[in-house]
Amino acid sequence: MVKVGFLGTGLMGQPMAQRLLDAEIPVVAYNRTLSKLEPLKDSGAETTDSAADAIAAVDCVILMLADADAIRQVALSDSCQEALKGRTVIQMGTISPRQSQDIQNQIVAVGGEYLEAPVLGSIPQVKDGKLQVMVGASEDQFQKWQELLKNFGEPLLMGPVGTAAATKLALNQLIASLTAGFALSLGFVKRQGVDVDKFMELLRDSALYAPTFDKKLNRMQDSNFADPNFPLKHLLKDINLFLSEAKAEGLEASSLAGVRQVVEKAKNAGLADEDYSSLYSGINQTLG
Ligand code: NAP
């Protein structure tokens, strides 16, 4: 059976590694903040304070790190580069297509293999094994690794490295734009004295409705953004990645640039680590 190195056991990585352990797949876990490894250790994972040791001990390494800088610092350090030879890296965080291709090139140059498998869905979907797993890889890599990826949800081969990263950014652009659009309309009807229940009743019956609106309604109504599944700072990262790729492609993306201003306003008000629906505060309160 394949032995998996898991680098990055934050909000998503910890329950994802737990899914592997639940399937009796041996895991060697590394995280910069060592205390976050404790639940996995209690569940039978080997843990280590060295990413290079984790890589050297396994066949396949899953990365669930915050961003491309974290990947370079954790998995592409001098000590890791040697260990990567002959190993396969599956990158599952949200980074841009160009960042993913750069990282692929670096790993291939030291004799490793690389595929990307970013995910849509959050902690509840991890726990249920219902993530949507977008795979950027060759057909052969997909055939080889899809059984492992099925522990997280149903994998879909999008195309070569870069295509899955691009798809993930396109989806997160929708998260940002839909949430900001809903927050603006919600703030507007409240200030206009419209009954929110009646507004929601109409919205739910219309073609404009998206399920994410109801998922975020109570948080926005109560200004309760604690215990996030997906923090605002990561949505801002993804907005910035999307804007930079869109610019390179010659797309007019100023609608999303407007959303970025709102998200930055919420971040500057101290909400970076709160749920991303806190962008509502950037729209509906006088912040900063
Ligand atoms: P998170 O809780 O913030 O975890 C980030 C991980 O990256 C932690 O292990 C953190 O280590 C590590 N890290 C960050 N900067 C580092 C650095 N400079 N050096 C070493 N390690 C570093 O984030 P998450 O929610 O699990 O998300 C992980 C990735 O998945 C992100 O790309 C995110 O956009 C994406 N994603 C998240 C969700 C979601 O719902 N949360 C859904 C889909 C995709 P420490 O513990 O030491 O800080």
Residues whose N, C-alpha, C, O or C-beta is under 5 A from the ligand:
A	BS01	NAP	G8 T9 G10 L11 M12 G13 N31 R32 T33 M64 L65 A66 D67 A70 Q73 V74 M92 G93 T94 V119 G121 S122 I123 N229 F230 H234
